Amino acid sequence: MNGPWRQWLQLAVASIGLAGSMAMTEAILARHVLRVDLTPDRAYTLAQHSRQVLENLRHDVRVVAFLRADDPRNHEIEDLLWRLRAVSSRVSYSVVDINRNPMAARQFGVNADGALVVESDGRRKVFSNPSEPLLIAAILQITRSDKKRVYFVTDHGERSPQDSDRQRGMSTARAALAGEFYDVQPLSVLAGGSVPADASVVILAGPHADVLPAELQTLADYLARGGALLVMLDPQQAPNLVAFLRSYHVAVGDDVIVDPENRLFAGDVLTMTIPGLSPRQPVSAALKAPPLFAQARSVEFVADTEARFGGVSLLESSPASWRSGDPDVLHAGTTTYVDGRDVRGPVSVAVSVVMRSNARDVPPGRLIVVGDSDFANNFFIEYLGNKDLLANAVNWLAHEEELVGVRPQQQQPGVNQFFVSARQGRAAFWLGTVVQPAVFLVVGMVVFLRRRFTG
Amino acid sequence: MSFLALFRKELRSYFVSPLFYVVAAVFSCLCGFFFYTRLIFFVEYGFGVNILGNFWLAFLAGAPYSISMVLLLVMPLLTMRLLAEEKKLGTIELLLTYPLRDRTILAAKYTACASILLVLLAGTLVYPAYLSVLQPLPWAPLLSGYLGLLFLGLSFIACGLFISALTENQVVAAIATLGILLLCFVLTWNEAATSPPVLRVLAQMSMFDHFETLARGVIDARDILYFVFFISFFNFLTLRALESRTWRGR
C-alpha cells in the first residue's frame, strides 16, 4: 500500500488511537477522585465522617436514583453518587429515568422524581431530596446489624402509633420511625410495670390523663439508669407531669403560645410555624424548615446551679409571639395581648436535657420535652420540618447522633447570599449591556476610520 | 518568518478587522444582558438561601442564558477565517512555502485566536468585579469557572480551526463549527431517545457536562484531561489536514 491510501490509513489509525487513549484514561479516572474543591464550604467534597462510614462498610450497598430527565439537580446528584463509589468499592449506583421507567419506580415504591433507594443485605430505605447527610444516614441505617426499639406509652390517652385517625393518630410517625430503622412498640407502665431493657427511647405523646406517681417513678428510674424520654405535652394537660419535669429543671408553662404573624395562612391563630431553630443542638440545627405547631405551650430549661443537668432550648417562637394566660383561648381559638396577663416572646417551646451522672458505667440519661404533640399527628407530621423534628429527636435520644449530626454547612452571610438595590441592579444593566459594548464599538470605529483615512 | 512573526500578523489581522469589534460588542452585550437578568432573577427568587455559587454556575454554564452559550455562538465567527480565508485568497500556498513547519503555523494561528478569547473573557470579569464592590466574593470557585470557560473556548478554537482547514468557504466553516459545537452542547439532552448505558457514554463525551463541574468551583482531573484530549485531538486532525495538501496533491 502506498500513496494517499497509506496516509489515510495512518490518519485513521492515529485518530482511533488518540480517541482510544482518551477513553481509556477517562475510564481509569472514573474510579479515582483527583480533584480540588474550591467552593468556600467544600460543598463537593465528602465529609471526613462520610468517608469513615463508607470505608467501614461490611455489606455491599446499592443506590438507585430516580431522576427526571431534565432535572437541573441530576449532575449534582450523580456527582455525589460517583464520589461515594470512588471511596468504597462496596457502593454501586444506577440512575433510572422515572418518566421512562415508571414500572421500576413502582417496584421500588417510588412515586416522585428525585427519590433515592438505598439497599443492602435485603434492607431498603427510600427518601427524597438527596444530599450527602441524608444518603450517609440511610447507608448507616440499613447496614446496622441491630434494630433499636422505641416504646410509646399508651395508658393516659396518649396518641397511639397504631392509630391511623387523621387528628388523633400517629401511624405516620410510626412509619417515619420505621424508615429510620426503629422498631416501634406500645408500652404500659401502669401499676409497677417497668420499662423494658431493650428500650432505646420511650415516648409520651400527648397524655390527657395524669400519670400516676408509681408510673412517674418508673420513668425516673429509667432515666436514672441512662434511659431516653421524649415528652410531648399539650396545653392544659397532665398537670402532675409538669411537676415531674420540673425535677429535671424543665419548666412547662400553664399557657398557650399565640403568634398572629407566623400563623398558618387561613388557619387559626394558635397554629403557627416556630422559626427559632437553635444551632447549638443537633436536633434543631439539622432542620431544613421550621416545624408547624398547633396549640403549643412554653417549655424552658431552668438553669441548674448544681450542674447536674445540662439543658438547651431547641425551638423558639418568633419575637412577635406571646405566651397567653387567657384560660379560654383554647376554646375561643382567638385572643389579644393583655398587659400583665400575657408575656411577650420569643418563647421557648422545646428543650433537651442531659443528666450528668457520676457513675462510670451509667450513661447520661436524655430527655426532650416539646410543648405540643399535634405536630407529630397524622395530619401535621407531613408539614414543613415536623417529621424531621420527630426523627431527629428520637435519633438524638437513641444516641444515633451521626443520623442527625451531619448537617449542612452554615451559611456565611454576605458571602453565600447577595442582595442588590434597584439602583445597583440598574447600574449592572448599564455597565454590562450598554457601556462595555459601546466601548468596543467606539474603538472599532476609530480603528476603521484610521485605516480608511491613512490607507 | 518565525512563530512570533506569524502570531503577530494573525493578532494584528484581528485587531484591524471590524469583525472583531462587532463580535466583541455583541459578545459583551449578550453577556451583560444575561448577567443582569440572572442577577435580578436570583435576587428576587433566591432570597435567604445559599445562592451565590448557584448564581455563578447559572451565569457561566447554565443554558441558554450564560457566557458559555454566547461563546458557543461567537467563537465560530472568529475561527472561520483562520485557514479558510487563506485558502480562498490563495495565500495558503505562500504560507506553506515559508520555511515553517505545519505545527508552527497551527500554533501561531491557534495562539492568536486564543489571545482574542482571553480578551473577550477578560471583558466579562467586569461582572464579578462589580459584585465584589457590593459585597465580599469567594474568588476561588469563580476562577475555577473561568478556567472552565478558557478550556471551553480553547476547545471551540481547536474544533473551528479544523473545520476552517477543510473548506475555503468561511460561511460553511462557521456554520459547520457551530453545528458540531451545538451537537456537543445537546449531546446529553436526548435522554428519551437513548438507553441509560449510551447516555452515560454520551455524558462522558459531553463538553458541557465536563465544563459544568469546573463552573461549580471544582477542578477535577477527568475534566481537565477531557479538554486536553479534545483540543489535542482536533489540533492533530488540523495538522493532518494541512499535511494532506502535500500527499493529496492540492
Interface residues (C-beta under 8 A of the other chain):
Chain A: G3 P4 Q7 L11 A14 S15 L18 A19 S21 M22 A23 T25 E26 L29 A30 H32 L34 R35 V36 D37 L38 T39 P40 A43 Y44 A69 D70 H75 D79 S94 V95 V96 D97 R100 Q411 G414 V415 N416 Q417 F418 F419 V420 Q424 G425 A427 A428 F429 L431 G432 T433 V434 Q436 P437 A438 F440 L441 V443 G444 M445 V447 F448 R451
Chain B: F15 V16 P18 F20 Y21 V22 A24 A25 V26 S28 C29 C31 G32 F33 F35 Y36 L39 I40 F42 V43 G46 F47 G48 V49 N50 I51 L52 G53 F55 G123 V126 Y127 Y130 L131 L134 Q135 P136 L137 P138 A140 P141 L143 S144 E191 A192 P196 Q204 D209 E212 T213 R216 G217 V218 I219 D220 A221 R222 L225 Y226 F229 S232 F233 F236 L237 R240 E243 S244 W247 R248
